[in-house]
């Protein structure tokens, strides 16, 4: 999955906090290409990839869709560093005017509080529902 994401990632929107030689936290954002995916109905071939590449250059939205901090370093200021550095990168590029933090589960109280402390307003909540459908496939997850 990482190699697929790196195909269209902007290196300036990938942040990693290091402690000595060890990565202890990360924040990942990417240009929002949902408009291109809607236009192509999710089909990249034969020519949908051109629409996707055009949208990468044109969109003024970014999605912040990956964040993590090693448990023992949570609360030590690493998250603030990550978001501060992301803010700098985003504001240095005049094209970006909007950012959306996506896929923070409603059950993740710590991350919800951290985001609210940064002034982020939530207008969507991501929930995961689990239902045992009693077949050989096991558990079906919806989110």
FIMARKOL-359814 format. One record per atom (N, C-alpha, C): z negated, y, x; residue in one letter; atom name; residue number from 1. Coordinates in nm, 2 decimals. Layout:
BEGIN
((Z Y X) "A" "CA" NUM);
...
***
This chain:
BEGIN
((0.00 -0.12 0.08) "X" "N" 1);
((0.00 0.00 0.00) "X" "CA" 1);
((0.00 0.13 0.09) "X" "C" 1);
((-0.08 0.12 0.20) "X" "N" 2);
((-0.08 0.24 0.29) "X" "CA" 2);
((0.05 0.27 0.34) "X" "C" 2);
((0.13 0.17 0.38) "X" "N" 3);
((0.26 0.20 0.44) "X" "CA" 3);
((0.36 0.26 0.33) "X" "C" 3);
((0.34 0.23 0.20) "X" "N" 4);
((0.42 0.29 0.10) "X" "CA" 4);
((0.38 0.43 0.07) "X" "C" 4);
((0.25 0.46 0.08) "X" "N" 5);
((0.20 0.59 0.06) "X" "CA" 5);
((0.24 0.68 0.17) "X" "C" 5);
((0.24 0.63 0.29) "X" "N" 6);
((0.28 0.71 0.41) "X" "CA" 6);
((0.42 0.75 0.41) "X" "C" 6);
((0.51 0.68 0.33) "X" "N" 7);
((0.65 0.71 0.32) "X" "CA" 7);
((0.67 0.86 0.27) "X" "C" 7);
((0.59 0.90 0.18) "X" "N" 8);
((0.61 1.04 0.12) "X" "CA" 8);
((0.48 1.13 0.14) "X" "C" 8);
((0.39 1.08 0.22) "X" "N" 9);
((0.27 1.16 0.25) "X" "CA" 9);
((0.29 1.28 0.34) "X" "C" 9);
((0.22 1.39 0.32) "X" "N" 10);
((0.22 1.50 0.40) "X" "CA" 10);
((0.10 1.49 0.50) "X" "C" 10);
((0.12 1.47 0.63) "X" "N" 11);
((0.01 1.45 0.72) "X" "CA" 11);
((-0.10 1.56 0.71) "X" "C" 11);
((-0.06 1.68 0.67) "X" "N" 12);
((-0.16 1.79 0.65) "X" "CA" 12);
((-0.25 1.77 0.53) "X" "C" 12);
((-0.22 1.67 0.45) "X" "N" 13);
((-0.30 1.64 0.33) "X" "CA" 13);
((-0.38 1.51 0.34) "X" "C" 13);
((-0.39 1.47 0.47) "X" "N" 14);
((-0.47 1.35 0.50) "X" "CA" 14);
((-0.58 1.39 0.59) "X" "C" 14);
((-0.71 1.38 0.55) "X" "N" 15);
((-0.82 1.43 0.62) "X" "CA" 15);
((-0.91 1.31 0.65) "X" "C" 15);
((-0.96 1.30 0.78) "X" "N" 16);
((-1.05 1.19 0.82) "X" "CA" 16);
((-1.16 1.26 0.90) "X" "C" 16);
((-1.29 1.22 0.86) "X" "N" 17);
((-1.40 1.26 0.94) "X" "CA" 17);
((-1.44 1.15 1.03) "X" "C" 17);
((-1.46 1.19 1.16) "X" "N" 18);
((-1.50 1.09 1.26) "X" "CA" 18);
((-1.64 1.11 1.31) "X" "C" 18);
((-1.71 1.01 1.34) "X" "N" 19);
((-1.84 1.01 1.41) "X" "CA" 19);
((-1.82 0.93 1.54) "X" "C" 19);
((-1.82 1.00 1.65) "X" "N" 20);
((-1.78 0.94 1.78) "X" "CA" 20);
((-1.64 0.89 1.76) "X" "C" 20);
((-1.61 0.77 1.78) "X" "N" 21);
((-1.48 0.71 1.77) "X" "CA" 21);
((-1.45 0.64 1.64) "X" "C" 21);
((-1.54 0.65 1.55) "X" "N" 22);
((-1.54 0.58 1.42) "X" "CA" 22);
((-1.51 0.66 1.30) "X" "C" 22);
((-1.41 0.63 1.22) "X" "N" 23);
((-1.39 0.70 1.10) "X" "CA" 23);
((-1.50 0.67 1.00) "X" "C" 23);
((-1.56 0.78 0.94) "X" "N" 24);
((-1.67 0.76 0.85) "X" "CA" 24);
((-1.64 0.82 0.71) "X" "C" 24);
((-1.52 0.89 0.70) "X" "N" 25);
((-1.49 0.94 0.57) "X" "CA" 25);
((-1.34 0.98 0.57) "X" "C" 25);
((-1.28 0.99 0.45) "X" "N" 26);
((-1.14 1.03 0.43) "X" "CA" 26);
((-1.12 1.10 0.30) "X" "C" 26);
((-1.02 1.18 0.30) "X" "N" 27);
((-0.97 1.25 0.18) "X" "CA" 27);
((-0.82 1.25 0.18) "X" "C" 27);
((-0.76 1.20 0.08) "X" "N" 28);
((-0.61 1.19 0.07) "X" "CA" 28);
((-0.55 1.26 -0.05) "X" "C" 28);
((-0.45 1.34 -0.02) "X" "N" 29);
((-0.38 1.41 -0.13) "X" "CA" 29);
((-0.23 1.40 -0.11) "X" "C" 29);
((-0.16 1.41 -0.21) "X" "N" 30);
((-0.01 1.40 -0.20) "X" "CA" 30);
((0.05 1.49 -0.31) "X" "C" 30);
((0.18 1.53 -0.28) "X" "N" 31);
((0.25 1.60 -0.38) "X" "CA" 31);
((0.27 1.52 -0.50) "X" "C" 31);
((0.25 1.59 -0.62) "X" "N" 32);
((0.27 1.52 -0.75) "X" "CA" 32);
((0.41 1.50 -0.78) "X" "C" 32);
((0.45 1.37 -0.79) "X" "N" 33);
((0.59 1.34 -0.81) "X" "CA" 33);
((0.61 1.28 -0.95) "X" "C" 33);
((0.51 1.30 -1.04) "X" "N" 34);
((0.51 1.24 -1.17) "X" "CA" 34);
((0.63 1.29 -1.25) "X" "C" 34);
((0.67 1.41 -1.24) "X" "N" 35);
((0.78 1.47 -1.31) "X" "CA" 35);
((0.91 1.39 -1.27) "X" "C" 35);
((0.93 1.36 -1.14) "X" "N" 36);
((1.04 1.29 -1.10) "X" "CA" 36);
((1.04 1.15 -1.15) "X" "C" 36);
((0.92 1.08 -1.15) "X" "N" 37);
((0.91 0.95 -1.20) "X" "CA" 37);
((0.94 0.94 -1.35) "X" "C" 37);
((0.90 1.04 -1.42) "X" "N" 38);
((0.93 1.05 -1.56) "X" "CA" 38);
((1.08 1.06 -1.59) "X" "C" 38);
((1.15 1.15 -1.51) "X" "N" 39);
((1.29 1.17 -1.52) "X" "CA" 39);
((1.37 1.04 -1.49) "X" "C" 39);
((1.33 0.97 -1.39) "X" "N" 40);
((1.40 0.85 -1.35) "X" "CA" 40);
((1.35 0.72 -1.42) "X" "C" 40);
((1.25 0.74 -1.51) "X" "N" 41);
((1.19 0.63 -1.59) "X" "CA" 41);
((1.14 0.52 -1.49) "X" "C" 41);
((1.09 0.57 -1.37) "X" "N" 42);
((1.03 0.48 -1.28) "X" "CA" 42);
((1.12 0.40 -1.19) "X" "C" 42);
((1.25 0.43 -1.21) "X" "N" 43);
((1.35 0.35 -1.13) "X" "CA" 43);
((1.40 0.43 -1.01) "X" "C" 43);
((1.37 0.38 -0.89) "X" "N" 44);
((1.41 0.45 -0.77) "X" "CA" 44);
((1.55 0.42 -0.73) "X" "C" 44);
((1.61 0.31 -0.78) "X" "N" 45);
((1.74 0.27 -0.73) "X" "CA" 45);
((1.83 0.26 -0.85) "X" "C" 45);
((1.96 0.30 -0.84) "X" "N" 46);
((2.02 0.34 -0.72) "X" "CA" 46);
((2.00 0.48 -0.67) "X" "C" 46);
((1.97 0.58 -0.76) "X" "N" 47);
((1.97 0.72 -0.72) "X" "CA" 47);
((1.84 0.79 -0.75) "X" "C" 47);
((1.74 0.72 -0.81) "X" "N" 48);
((1.61 0.78 -0.84) "X" "CA" 48);
((1.54 0.83 -0.72) "X" "C" 48);
((1.56 0.77 -0.61) "X" "N" 49);
((1.49 0.82 -0.49) "X" "CA" 49);
((1.53 0.96 -0.45) "X" "C" 49);
((1.65 1.00 -0.48) "X" "N" 50);
((1.70 1.14 -0.45) "X" "CA" 50);
((1.62 1.24 -0.54) "X" "C" 50);
((1.60 1.20 -0.66) "X" "N" 51);
((1.52 1.29 -0.75) "X" "CA" 51);
((1.37 1.30 -0.70) "X" "C" 51);
((1.32 1.18 -0.65) "X" "N" 52);
((1.19 1.18 -0.60) "X" "CA" 52);
((1.17 1.27 -0.47) "X" "C" 52);
((1.27 1.26 -0.38) "X" "N" 53);
((1.26 1.35 -0.26) "X" "CA" 53);
((1.28 1.50 -0.30) "X" "C" 53);
((1.36 1.53 -0.40) "X" "N" 54);
((1.37 1.67 -0.44) "X" "CA" 54);
((1.24 1.72 -0.50) "X" "C" 54);
((1.18 1.64 -0.58) "X" "N" 55);
((1.05 1.68 -0.64) "X" "CA" 55);
((0.94 1.70 -0.53) "X" "C" 55);
((0.94 1.62 -0.43) "X" "N" 56);
((0.84 1.63 -0.32) "X" "CA" 56);
((0.85 1.77 -0.26) "X" "C" 56);
((0.97 1.83 -0.25) "X" "N" 57);
((0.99 1.96 -0.19) "X" "CA" 57);
((0.97 2.07 -0.29) "X" "C" 57);
((0.98 2.04 -0.42) "X" "N" 58);
((0.98 2.14 -0.52) "X" "CA" 58);
((0.84 2.16 -0.59) "X" "C" 58);
((0.76 2.06 -0.61) "X" "N" 59);
((0.64 2.06 -0.69) "X" "CA" 59);
((0.54 2.16 -0.63) "X" "C" 59);
((0.47 2.22 -0.72) "X" "N" 60);
((0.36 2.31 -0.68) "X" "CA" 60);
((0.22 2.25 -0.71) "X" "C" 60);
((0.22 2.12 -0.74) "X" "N" 61);
((0.10 2.05 -0.77) "X" "CA" 61);
((0.07 1.94 -0.66) "X" "C" 61);
((-0.06 1.92 -0.63) "X" "N" 62);
((-0.10 1.81 -0.55) "X" "CA" 62);
((-0.20 1.73 -0.63) "X" "C" 62);
((-0.20 1.60 -0.60) "X" "N" 63);
((-0.30 1.51 -0.65) "X" "CA" 63);
((-0.39 1.47 -0.54) "X" "C" 63);
((-0.52 1.49 -0.56) "X" "N" 64);
((-0.62 1.44 -0.46) "X" "CA" 64);
((-0.67 1.31 -0.52) "X" "C" 64);
((-0.63 1.20 -0.46) "X" "N" 65);
((-0.64 1.07 -0.52) "X" "CA" 65);
((-0.71 0.97 -0.43) "X" "C" 65);
((-0.78 1.01 -0.33) "X" "N" 66);
((-0.84 0.91 -0.25) "X" "CA" 66);
((-0.95 0.98 -0.17) "X" "C" 66);
((-1.07 0.93 -0.18) "X" "N" 67);
((-1.18 0.99 -0.10) "X" "CA" 67);
((-1.29 0.88 -0.08) "X" "C" 67);
((-1.35 0.89 0.03) "X" "N" 68);
((-1.46 0.79 0.06) "X" "CA" 68);
((-1.54 0.83 0.18) "X" "C" 68);
((-1.66 0.79 0.17) "X" "N" 69);
((-1.75 0.82 0.28) "X" "CA" 69);
((-1.84 0.70 0.30) "X" "C" 69);
((-1.86 0.66 0.43) "X" "N" 70);
((-1.94 0.54 0.46) "X" "CA" 70);
((-2.08 0.58 0.41) "X" "C" 70);
((-2.14 0.48 0.34) "X" "N" 71);
((-2.27 0.50 0.27) "X" "CA" 71);
((-2.38 0.57 0.35) "X" "C" 71);
((-2.40 0.53 0.47) "X" "N" 72);
((-2.50 0.58 0.56) "X" "CA" 72);
((-2.48 0.73 0.59) "X" "C" 72);
((-2.36 0.78 0.57) "X" "N" 73);
((-2.33 0.92 0.61) "X" "CA" 73);
((-2.32 1.01 0.48) "X" "C" 73);
((-2.33 0.96 0.37) "X" "N" 74);
((-2.33 1.04 0.24) "X" "CA" 74);
((-2.44 1.13 0.24) "X" "C" 74);
((-2.42 1.25 0.20) "X" "N" 75);
((-2.52 1.36 0.20) "X" "CA" 75);
((-2.54 1.43 0.33) "X" "C" 75);
((-2.46 1.40 0.43) "X" "N" 76);
((-2.48 1.46 0.56) "X" "CA" 76);
((-2.38 1.58 0.58) "X" "C" 76);
((-2.31 1.61 0.48) "X" "N" 77);
((-2.21 1.73 0.49) "X" "CA" 77);
((-2.07 1.69 0.52) "X" "C" 77);
((-2.04 1.56 0.54) "X" "N" 78);
((-1.91 1.51 0.56) "X" "CA" 78);
((-1.81 1.54 0.45) "X" "C" 78);
((-1.86 1.52 0.33) "X" "N" 79);
((-1.77 1.55 0.21) "X" "CA" 79);
((-1.74 1.70 0.20) "X" "C" 79);
((-1.83 1.78 0.23) "X" "N" 80);
((-1.80 1.93 0.23) "X" "CA" 80);
((-1.70 1.96 0.34) "X" "C" 80);
((-1.71 1.90 0.46) "X" "N" 81);
((-1.61 1.92 0.56) "X" "CA" 81);
((-1.47 1.88 0.51) "X" "C" 81);
((-1.46 1.76 0.45) "X" "N" 82);
((-1.33 1.71 0.40) "X" "CA" 82);
((-1.27 1.81 0.31) "X" "C" 82);
((-1.35 1.85 0.21) "X" "N" 83);
((-1.29 1.94 0.10) "X" "CA" 83);
((-1.26 2.08 0.16) "X" "C" 83);
((-1.34 2.12 0.25) "X" "N" 84);
((-1.32 2.25 0.31) "X" "CA" 84);
((-1.18 2.25 0.39) "X" "C" 84);
((-1.16 2.14 0.47) "X" "N" 85);
((-1.04 2.13 0.55) "X" "CA" 85);
((-0.92 2.11 0.45) "X" "C" 85);
((-0.94 2.04 0.34) "X" "N" 86);
((-0.83 2.02 0.25) "X" "CA" 86);
((-0.79 2.15 0.18) "X" "C" 86);
((-0.90 2.23 0.15) "X" "N" 87);
((-0.87 2.36 0.09) "X" "CA" 87);
((-0.79 2.45 0.18) "X" "C" 87);
((-0.83 2.45 0.31) "X" "N" 88);
((-0.75 2.53 0.41) "X" "CA" 88);
((-0.60 2.48 0.41) "X" "C" 88);
((-0.58 2.35 0.42) "X" "N" 89);
((-0.44 2.30 0.42) "X" "CA" 89);
((-0.36 2.34 0.30) "X" "C" 89);
((-0.43 2.33 0.19) "X" "N" 90);
((-0.36 2.36 0.06) "X" "CA" 90);
((-0.33 2.51 0.05) "X" "C" 90);
((-0.42 2.59 0.09) "X" "N" 91);
((-0.40 2.74 0.07) "X" "CA" 91);
((-0.31 2.79 0.18) "X" "C" 91);
((-0.29 2.72 0.29) "X" "N" 92);
((-0.19 2.76 0.40) "X" "CA" 92);
((-0.05 2.74 0.35) "X" "C" 92);
((-0.03 2.65 0.26) "X" "N" 93);
((0.10 2.63 0.20) "X" "CA" 93);
((0.12 2.70 0.07) "X" "C" 93);
((0.19 2.81 0.07) "X" "N" 94);
((0.20 2.89 -0.05) "X" "CA" 94);
((0.27 2.82 -0.17) "X" "C" 94);
((0.33 2.71 -0.14) "X" "N" 95);
((0.40 2.63 -0.25) "X" "CA" 95);
((0.30 2.57 -0.35) "X" "C" 95);
((0.19 2.53 -0.30) "X" "N" 96);
((0.09 2.46 -0.38) "X" "CA" 96);
((0.01 2.56 -0.46) "X" "C" 96);
((0.01 2.55 -0.59) "X" "N" 97);
((-0.07 2.64 -0.68) "X" "CA" 97);
((-0.17 2.57 -0.76) "X" "C" 97);
((-0.16 2.44 -0.77) "X" "N" 98);
((-0.25 2.36 -0.86) "X" "CA" 98);
((-0.29 2.23 -0.78) "X" "C" 98);
((-0.41 2.19 -0.81) "X" "N" 99);
((-0.45 2.06 -0.75) "X" "CA" 99);
((-0.53 1.98 -0.86) "X" "C" 99);
((-0.51 1.85 -0.86) "X" "N" 100);
((-0.58 1.77 -0.96) "X" "CA" 100);
((-0.65 1.66 -0.89) "X" "C" 100);
((-0.78 1.64 -0.92) "X" "N" 101);
((-0.85 1.53 -0.86) "X" "CA" 101);
((-0.84 1.42 -0.96) "X" "C" 101);
((-0.78 1.31 -0.92) "X" "N" 102);
((-0.76 1.20 -1.01) "X" "CA" 102);
((-0.84 1.08 -0.98) "X" "C" 102);
((-0.86 1.00 -1.08) "X" "N" 103);
((-0.92 0.87 -1.07) "X" "CA" 103);
((-1.06 0.86 -1.02) "X" "C" 103);
((-1.15 0.96 -1.06) "X" "N" 104);
((-1.29 0.94 -1.03) "X" "CA" 104);
((-1.35 0.88 -1.16) "X" "C" 104);
((-1.40 0.76 -1.14) "X" "N" 105);
((-1.45 0.69 -1.26) "X" "CA" 105);
((-1.57 0.77 -1.32) "X" "C" 105);
((-1.58 0.76 -1.45) "X" "N" 106);
((-1.69 0.83 -1.52) "X" "CA" 106);
((-1.83 0.77 -1.48) "X" "C" 106);
((-1.83 0.65 -1.43) "X" "N" 107);
((-1.96 0.59 -1.39) "X" "CA" 107);
((-2.00 0.63 -1.25) "X" "C" 107);
((-1.91 0.70 -1.18) "X" "N" 108);
((-1.94 0.75 -1.04) "X" "CA" 108);
((-2.01 0.88 -1.05) "X" "C" 108);
((-2.14 0.88 -1.08) "X" "N" 109);
((-2.22 1.00 -1.10) "X" "CA" 109);
((-2.23 1.08 -0.97) "X" "C" 109);
((-2.24 1.02 -0.86) "X" "N" 110);
((-2.25 1.10 -0.73) "X" "CA" 110);
((-2.13 1.18 -0.71) "X" "C" 110);
((-2.01 1.12 -0.72) "X" "N" 111);
((-1.89 1.19 -0.70) "X" "CA" 111);
((-1.87 1.30 -0.81) "X" "C" 111);
((-1.90 1.27 -0.93) "X" "N" 112);
((-1.89 1.37 -1.04) "X" "CA" 112);
((-1.97 1.49 -1.00) "X" "C" 112);
((-2.10 1.47 -0.96) "X" "N" 113);
((-2.18 1.59 -0.92) "X" "CA" 113);
((-2.12 1.66 -0.80) "X" "C" 113);
((-2.08 1.59 -0.70) "X" "N" 114);
((-2.02 1.66 -0.58) "X" "CA" 114);
((-1.90 1.74 -0.63) "X" "C" 114);
((-1.81 1.69 -0.71) "X" "N" 115);
((-1.70 1.77 -0.76) "X" "CA" 115);
((-1.74 1.89 -0.84) "X" "C" 115);
((-1.84 1.88 -0.92) "X" "N" 116);
((-1.89 1.99 -1.00) "X" "CA" 116);
((-1.95 2.10 -0.91) "X" "C" 116);
((-2.01 2.05 -0.80) "X" "N" 117);
((-2.07 2.15 -0.70) "X" "CA" 117);
((-1.96 2.23 -0.63) "X" "C" 117);
((-1.84 2.17 -0.62) "X" "N" 118);
((-1.72 2.24 -0.56) "X" "CA" 118);
((-1.65 2.33 -0.66) "X" "C" 118);
((-1.70 2.33 -0.79) "X" "N" 119);
((-1.64 2.41 -0.89) "X" "CA" 119);
((-1.53 2.35 -0.97) "X" "C" 119);
((-1.52 2.22 -0.96) "X" "N" 120);
((-1.41 2.15 -1.02) "X" "CA" 120);
((-1.45 2.12 -1.17) "X" "C" 120);
((-1.36 2.16 -1.26) "X" "N" 121);
((-1.37 2.13 -1.40) "X" "CA" 121);
((-1.30 2.01 -1.44) "X" "C" 121);
((-1.37 1.92 -1.51) "X" "N" 122);
((-1.31 1.79 -1.55) "X" "CA" 122);
((-1.26 1.80 -1.69) "X" "C" 122);
((-1.13 1.76 -1.71) "X" "N" 123);
((-1.07 1.76 -1.84) "X" "CA" 123);
((-1.03 1.62 -1.88) "X" "C" 123);
((-1.04 1.53 -1.79) "X" "N" 124);
((-1.01 1.39 -1.81) "X" "CA" 124);
((-1.12 1.31 -1.76) "X" "C" 124);
((-1.15 1.20 -1.82) "X" "N" 125);
((-1.24 1.10 -1.77) "X" "CA" 125);
((-1.17 0.97 -1.76) "X" "C" 125);
((-1.19 0.90 -1.64) "X" "N" 126);
((-1.13 0.77 -1.62) "X" "CA" 126);
((-1.24 0.66 -1.64) "X" "C" 126);
((-1.21 0.58 -1.74) "X" "N" 127);
((-1.31 0.47 -1.77) "X" "CA" 127);
((-1.24 0.33 -1.75) "X" "C" 127);
((-1.31 0.24 -1.71) "X" "N" 128);
((-1.26 0.10 -1.70) "X" "CA" 128);
((-1.33 0.01 -1.80) "X" "C" 128);
((-1.24 -0.05 -1.88) "X" "N" 129);
((-1.29 -0.14 -1.98) "X" "CA" 129);
((-1.26 -0.29 -1.94) "X" "C" 129);
((-1.36 -0.37 -1.96) "X" "N" 130);
((-1.34 -0.51 -1.92) "X" "CA" 130);
((-1.36 -0.60 -2.05) "X" "C" 130);
((-1.27 -0.69 -2.07) "X" "N" 131);
((-1.28 -0.78 -2.18) "X" "CA" 131);
((-1.24 -0.92 -2.13) "X" "C" 131);
((-1.32 -1.01 -2.15) "X" "N" 132);
((-1.29 -1.15 -2.12) "X" "CA" 132);
((-1.20 -1.20 -2.23) "X" "C" 132);
((-1.07 -1.23 -2.20) "X" "N" 133);
((-0.98 -1.28 -2.30) "X" "CA" 133);
((-0.98 -1.43 -2.31) "X" "C" 133);
((-1.07 -1.49 -2.24) "X" "N" 134);
((-1.09 -1.63 -2.25) "X" "CA" 134);
((-0.97 -1.72 -2.22) "X" "C" 134);
((-0.88 -1.68 -2.13) "X" "N" 135);
((-0.77 -1.77 -2.09) "X" "CA" 135);
((-0.78 -1.80 -1.94) "X" "C" 135);
((-0.68 -1.87 -1.89) "X" "N" 136);
((-0.68 -1.91 -1.75) "X" "CA" 136);
((-0.66 -1.79 -1.66) "X" "C" 136);
((-0.62 -1.68 -1.71) "X" "N" 137);
((-0.60 -1.56 -1.63) "X" "CA" 137);
((-0.73 -1.49 -1.59) "X" "C" 137);
((-0.83 -1.52 -1.66) "X" "N" 138);
((-0.96 -1.47 -1.62) "X" "CA" 138);
((-0.99 -1.34 -1.70) "X" "C" 138);
((-1.02 -1.23 -1.63) "X" "N" 139);
((-1.07 -1.11 -1.69) "X" "CA" 139);
((-0.95 -1.01 -1.68) "X" "C" 139);
((-0.93 -0.94 -1.79) "X" "N" 140);
((-0.82 -0.84 -1.80) "X" "CA" 140);
((-0.89 -0.70 -1.79) "X" "C" 140);
((-0.84 -0.62 -1.70) "X" "N" 141);
((-0.90 -0.48 -1.68) "X" "CA" 141);
((-0.81 -0.38 -1.73) "X" "C" 141);
((-0.86 -0.28 -1.81) "X" "N" 142);
((-0.78 -0.17 -1.85) "X" "CA" 142);
((-0.85 -0.04 -1.80) "X" "C" 142);
((-0.76 0.05 -1.75) "X" "N" 143);
((-0.82 0.18 -1.71) "X" "CA" 143);
((-0.73 0.29 -1.75) "X" "C" 143);
***
